[in-house]
Amino acid sequence: MPFDRSGLHAVNRAPMHALRREPEISLEGTWQFQLRASDTAPEAPDWATAEVPGLWTMTSTVDRPHYTNVPMPFDEVYPDVPAANPLGVYRRTVDLDPPAGRRVFLHVGAAEGQLRVAVNGVAVGTSADSHLAAEFDITDALTAGTNTIELAVAKWSAGSYLEDQDHWWQSGLSRSVFLYTVPEIRLADVSVQADFDPEADRGALRVLVSTEGLRRRSEVHHTVRVHVLGETHELPIAPRLPAPTLPPPLKPPHDRATRPARRLPDDFMDILSIKAAAAPVPPEYRAIPDVAFSVMTPPAAAGTALLELAGLEVPPWSAERPELHDLLIELVDPDGTVVDSTALRTGFRRVVVSGRDLLVNGRRILVQGVNRHDVDPRTGRVLSRERMLAELSLLKRCNVNAIRTSHYPNDPVLLDLCDELGFYVVGEADIESHAFASTLADDPRYLTEIVERVARMVLRDRNHPSVLIWSLGNESGYGAAHDAAAAWVRRFDPTRPVQYEGAIATDWHGGHAASDLVVPMYPSFAALRAYSADHRADRPLITCEYAYSQGNSTGGFADYWDLFETLPGLQGGFLWEFTDQALDPDGDGRYRYGGDFGDEPNNGPTLLNGVVFPDLTPKPALFEVRGVFSPLRVVSDAETLRWGQLRVRNRQSFADLSAYELEVRVDTRHGPSAVLAVATPDLVAGQEDTLLLPGEIVRAAADPDALGVSLVVRTRYDTPWAPAGTEVAVEQVVLPRPLPALPAAGRAVADGELTHPLLARAPRLSLWRALTDNDRAFSLDQRFVRSGFFALEPVKTSVTAREDRTAVAIHYRTAFGDEVVHHRDLIEAGPHDYVFREDVVLPEDTRDGLRVGMVFELVAGFRDATWVGLGPWENYPDRRRHALLGRWAAPIDELAVPYVRPQEHGTRGGVTELAVTGPAGRIEVSTAVPVHVNVGRHTVDQLEAAGHWWELPDSDATVIQVDIAHRGVGTALLGPDTRSAHRLAGTRYSWQWRLRLETQED
C-alpha cells in the first residue's frame, strides 16, 4: 500500500472513540532515529537515537523550532506541499507473539506532522491530525518474535495549512506511543450523557455502548454490564434486524369468486404526512396501528446496548464542586466471562444557552478563563502529567475556572484533571488556517478534513463533564466547512453549545449557523457596552480572547470585569494567555523566542504573552487576575469599617464559603498589625452578608498610621491543587491616610548641584521608560517616539541662590527639537536632607507620554528596599486594583520582573515612603503625594539595548525612578490601549519630594 502524502486522507486509521485503552507494551523510551532532508529521500546508512515522546526540533541542529504567527513558514499555497519536507523516521523493534483471537493496535498519542506507519516493512496507514491520537490495527503485519515498527513523520503536508496556530512549528512524536490488544468481539465505544435537572434536583444517565464483532449477528448472546452509583445493570445487545420496508403491492388472487374484506380506509397513507405535520388525525385513521411509523423509525443500531436511568439523587458537577462518579462497563460473553471492559468517571450537569445567558445546572456562570497552549520550555509540546497538574493547580489557586484548549485538543490526561479539579473547558478543534483564512474553509478539498477534525475531537472528549462547549477552531475565516461541522456537532451532541469566533468576527449579530455564542477577540469596552444594550443581541457574549498579555501588559483587566459583572449578556472570557511560550532546549535558563533559532521569517517575541513565565513563575499580572477572580468580594467602604463591619459577597455560582477560612489584618505604615482569624459567614452563592469585626481590628484601623484593612482568604482543607491554608485572595479596604508635610524651610544648595558620596548621578528629569511591547504597538503609531522624549539635551541652565532655597531652571531640547522646561527649588532641610519642588512644562502639543519624574543612581553597595505604598508585586495605574497598600520590603534584585524581552518593569505606585539600604548606607525618599517608584539595577538605555533578559549586563548599581505620573500599560498590541484616565495628556506637572542620604559613617 503506498502512503498518502497529502495529509488530507487518513489511511487505515481506526475510528476515533472515547475508550481509554491501557498500554500493554509501552513504546516510550529510546528509538533509532534518522532525519532525512525530504520525505522522498532514501534511507541513510547511519542512525542516531531519539526519545519518544519527543520532538526532534528541540534537539536537532539542522531543523530547529520555527515561530510564525500568521504566515506559513514557506512560500507554497495550499494544498501544495513544500519540496523541502524533512522526514523524521523513528524505528524500533519489539518482541511479541500476537495472541490468538486478539487484535493488536498501535496507539500514537500525537504526531506533529503527517504520520506514516509501517510494520516489518509493510505500510500500515497514515494520519495528519497532529493533536489527536491515531490508532492502527497492525495485527496482520506482525509476526511471532521480533517485529520492526517504523513511524515516519513528514514535517509538512496539505494538513499543515490547518495547523497554522500562533505557536512554535515543531516536529516529532509529542505524546505516548504504545501497543494494546483487544478481543475480536470487544467494546468499540461508549457515550455517556449525565444530565442534571436543576428544577427537579435530579440526575439522568444515558449510556450507549457500541461493540465490534456483533453487528452482523441476528442473535446476540453477549451482554453489557454497567456498574454505576452502587448498582449493576445487565443490558441486552441489539441484534441485526431485517431492513424495514413497506409491504409489497397486493397480488390479485387467481380466484376472484370471493370479495376481499376491506381492511384500510381510503387514502390511509396520508397519515404519514398528517402526523409529520402535527395535524389533527381524522377519526377514521385513529384505529390504524402505527405500522407505517415503525417502518420509518429505525431500530436500535445493531451491536449496541443502551442504559437509561432517571430520577437519580446525585449531586451535580460544577467547577466549584466537581462531583464525579465511577462507571465500569463490561462486555460479557454467553458463558458469563468478562471479555472486555472500560472505566471512566462522569459528572451530572446540564449546559444550556437560554437567551443571553449560558447556564450550567440552571445558573448563570461567570467564565473566569485562560487560553492554554501545550508548552514546556525544555521539551516543547511534550508535557508530563506532573507539569499539567502543576499548571492547573496554579490556576485553581488563582481562582481561574475555565480553560480554552487553544488551538487544538489537549491530552486526555489534562481533561481528566479538569474533571477532577474543576474547570469549565472549551474543547477546540485542531483547525487554524490563519494564512489563508479568507478562502480555505470554502475549498471543497478541505471540507472532509475540517469536519473530521471536529468530529474526532467530539468523539474522543464527549464523556468529560468539564467540556462545556465545542469550538470549531481558530482564525480560519468563515466558510461552508464551518457550517457543516457545526451542523454535525449539534446533531451528534445536542448537550453542548458550539462556538466559533470567525462566524461572528465581522458581525456580532450574525453567524448563527456556526456559533451559539458571541465569542469575539480583544473587544473594546465601548463595543461590549454597546452589545449589552443592543436589542438585537440574542446570545451570551464570552470573549474567546481578551486582555492580551505580551510583556508588561494586562492593563485594564479589572475594567473588563466591571462590565462582565454588571451588564446583561456579558459573561467573561478567556484571557490571552496563560504561559509564555519561550523555549529553553539547552536548559541554560536563556529563554528564546522567534528568530533565536535562525528561523526566518518569524514573529519575534509575539509568543511571550503569558501571565506566567515559561517555568510557571507567576508574573505580577497574575495576581491582578487572582484578585479579580476572588471567590469573595468586599463590597463596603471605609465608612462602614468605622462601625466595625465589612460587607462581603460570595461571587461563586454554586458553592458556599465553607471551603475557605478568613483572616483580617490592619496594614499600617509600620507593617501588619492586629492579625486575627474571623469566622467565615454562612453565605450561599451570589449572596451578601455583613461580617462583624473584632474590636481589636476596629481600634487598630482608627490609628493614624493605618493604611487599610485586609481580608485574607485561604483554603480550609487539603485539596489536590493546594494544601490547607493556601492564600487564594486578599481583599482590602483602603483607609484615608494623612500625607506628610515636607519641610518648607531650609537653606540654599550651592550651585544647585546635589553631590553626595552615595550618589553616582544626581536626580534629573526623566520622561522615558524602556518601551513595553504595548508601547510599540502599531496602533499607537509610534506616538512616544514622535514625542522625542527619549532624548533630553540640556541647552540652557540658570541657577539662582536665595536665602532659603536654590532655584534651578533647565531648558531641554528633545530629540526632535521641542522644548521642555524644568524648574526646581532645591532646599537643604538638614544635613544630607533635601527637599525638591519640581515643576515640569512639556510642549503644548503633548497628548500622551510615558512618565514624568526624576531618576538618580546610587553607588554600589545597596541591597534592600522598603516602601510604603502599593505592593508587594509590580503594579501600574491600570493594573493595580488588587495591589495592596502597606509596608513592603524586598531585596533590590527581587524587585525586577524578568520579562524575556527586557522592558519597563518593577514599578510600584501609591508610594509615599521609600528606603534603600545596604553596606554603603541608607537613602530615604518621602513625598507629599503618592508617587510611582522604581528601584532596579539597570538604566532605561540598558533595558532598551537588550533583546533578552539574559543579555543584560551584570550590575551593582541602583537606579531609582520617582515619578509623579506614569502611564498605564494597556493591551494595545491586541486590544484596547490604556484608558484615557491613565494616559499622560497633561503639559504641566508640579510636585514635591524629599531625599535623605546617610553613609555608614553618618
C-alpha positions, 0 to 999 in steps of 0.5 A: 500500500503506498502512503498518502502524502497529502495529509488530507486522507487518513489511511487505515486509521481506526475510528476515533472513540472515547475508550481509554485503552491501557498500554500493554507494551509501552513504546516510550523510551529510546528509538533509532532515529534518522532525519532525512532532508525530504520525505522522498529521500532514501534511507541513510546508512547511519542512525542516531537515537531519539526519545519518544515522546519527543520532538526532534526540533528541540534537539536537532541542529539542522531543523530547529523550532520555527515561530510564525504567527500568521504566515506559513513558514514557506512560500507554497499555497495550499494544498501544495506541499513544500519540496523541502519536507524533512522526514523524521523516521523513528524505528524500533523493534519489539518482541511479541507473539500476537495472541490468538483471537486478539487484535493488536493496535498501535496507539500514537498519542500525537504526531506533529506532522503527517504520520506514516506507519509501517510494520516489518516493512509493510505500510500500515496507514497514515494520519495528519491530525497532529493533536489527536491520537491515531490508532492502527490495527497492525495485527496482520503485519506482525509476526511471532518474535521480533517485529520492526515498527517504523513511524515516519513523520513528514514535517509538512503536508496539505494538513499543515495549512490547518495547523497554522496556530500562533505557536512554535512549528515543531516536529516529532512524536509529542505524546505516548506511543504504545501497543494494546490488544483487544478481543475480536468481539470487544467494546468499540465505544461508549457515550455517556450523557449525565444530565442534571435537572436543576428544577427537579434536583435530579440526575439522568444517565444515558449510556450507549455502548457500541461493540465490534464483532456483533453487528452482523449477528441476528442473535446476540448472546453477549451482554453489557454490564454497567456498574454505576452509583452502587448498582449493576445493570445487565443490558441486552445487545441489539441484534441485526434486524431485517431492513424495514420496508413497506409491504409489497403491492397486493397480488390479485388472487387467481380466484376472484369468486370471493370479495376481499374484506376491506381492511384500510380506509381510503387514502390511509397513507396520508397519515404519514404526512398528517402526523409529520405535520402535527395535524389533527388525525381524522377519526377514521385513521385513529384505529390504524396501528402505527405500522407505517411509523415503525417502518420509518423509525429505525431500530436500535443500531445493531451491536449496541446496548443502551442504559437509561436511568432517571430520577437519580439523587446525585449531586451535580458537577460544577467547577466549584464542586466537581462531583464525579462518579465511577462507571465500569462497563463490561462486555460479557460473553454467553458463558458469563466471562468478562471479555472486555471492559472500560472505566471512566468517571462522569459528572451530572450537569446540564449546559444550556444557552437560554437567551443571553445567558449560558447556564450550567445546572440552571445558573448563570456562570461567570467564565473566569478563563485562560487560553492554554497552549501545550508548552514546556520550555525544555521539551516543547509540546511534550508535557508530563502529567506532573507539569499539567497538574502543576499548571492547573493547580496554579490556576485553581489557586488563582481562582481561574475556572475555565480553560480554552484548549487553544488551538487544538485538543489537549491530552486526555490526561489534562481533561481528566484533571479538569474533571477532577479539579474543576474547570469549565473547558472549551474543547477546540478543534485542531483547525487554524488556517490563519494564512489563508483564512479568507478562502480555505474553509470554502475549498471543497478539498478541505471540507472532509478534513475540517469536519473530521477534525471536529468530529474526532475531537467530539468523539474522543472528549464527549464523556468529560463533564468539564467540556462545556462547549465545542469550538470549531477552531481558530482564525480560519475565516468563515466558510461552508466547512464551518457550517457543516461541522457545526451542523454535525456537532449539534446533531451528534451532541445536542448537550453542548453549545458550539462556538466559533469566533470567525462566524461572528468576527465581522458581525456580532449579530450574525453567524448563527449557523456556526456559533451559539455564542458571541465569542469575539477577540480583544473587544473594546469596552465601548463595543461590549457596552454597546452589545449589552444594550443592543436589542438585537443581541440574542446570545451570551457574549464570552470573549474567546480572547481578551486582555492580551498579555505580551510583556508588561501588559494586562492593563485594564483587566479589572475594567473588563470585569466591571462590565462582565459583572454588571451588564446583561449578556456579558459573561467573561472570557478567556484571557490571552494567555496563560504561559509564555511560550519561550523555549529553553532546549539547552536548559541554560535558563536563556529563554528564546523566542522567534528568530533565536533559532535562525528561523526566518521569517518569524514573529519575534517575541509575539509568543511571550504573552503569558501571565506566567513565565515559561517555568510557571513563575507567576508574573505580577499580572497574575495576581491582578487576575487572582484578585479579580477572580476572588471567590469573595468580594468586599463590597463596603467602604471605609465608612462602614469599617468605622462601625466595625463591619465589612460587607462581603459577597460570595461571587461563586455560582454554586458553592458556599464559603465553607471551603475557605477560612478568613483572616483580617489584618490592619496594614499600617505604615509600620507593617501588619498589625492586629492579625486575627482569624474571623469566622467565615459567614454562612453565605450561599452563592451570589449572596451578601452578608455583613461580617462583624469585626473584632474590636481589636481590628476596629481600634487598630484601623482608627490609628493614624498610621493605618493604611487599610484593612485586609481580608485574607482568604485561604483554603480550609482543607487539603485539596489536590491543587493546594494544601490547607491554608493556601492564600487564594485572595486578599481583599482590602479596604483602603483607609484615608491616610494623612500625607506628610508635610515636607519641610518648607524651610531650609537653606540654599544648595550651592550651585544647585548641584546635589553631590553626595558620596552615595550618589553616582548621578544626581536626580534629573528629569526623566520622561522615558521608560524602556518601551513595553511591547504595548508601547510599540504597538502599531496602533499607537503609531509610534506616538512616544517616539514622535514625542522625542522624549527619549532624548533630553539635551540640556541647552540652557541652565540658570541657577539662582541662590536665595536665602532659603532655597536654590532655584534651578531652571533647565531648558531641554531640547528633545530629540526632535527639537521641542522644548521642555522646561524644568524648574526646581527649588532645591532646599537643604532641610538638614544635613544630607536632607533635601527637599525638591519642588519640581515643576515640569512644562512639556510642549503644548502639543503633548497628548500622551507620554510615558512618565514624568519624574526624576531618576538618580543612581546610587553607588554600589553597595545597596541591597534592600528596599522598603516602601510604603505604598502599593505592593508587594508585586509590580503594579501600574495605574491600570493594573493595580486594583488588587495591589495592596497598600502597606509596608513592603520590603524586598531585596533590590534584585527581587524587585525586577520582573524578568520579562524575556524581552527586557522592558519597563518593569518593577514599578510600584505606585501609591508610594509615599515612603521609600528606603534603600539600604545596604553596606554603603548606607541608607537613602530615604525618599518621602513625598507629599503625594503618592508617587510611582517608584522604581528601584532596579539595577539597570538604566532605561538605555540598558533595558532598551539595548537588550533583546533578552533578559539574559543579555543584560549586563551584570550590575551593582548599581541602583537606579531609582525612578520617582515619578509623579505620573506614569502611564498605564500599560494597556493591551494595545498590541491586541486590544484596547490601549490604556484608558484615557484616565491613565494616559499622560495628556497633561503639559504641566506637572508640579510636585514635591519630594524629599531625599535623605542620604546617610553613609555608614559613617553618618 
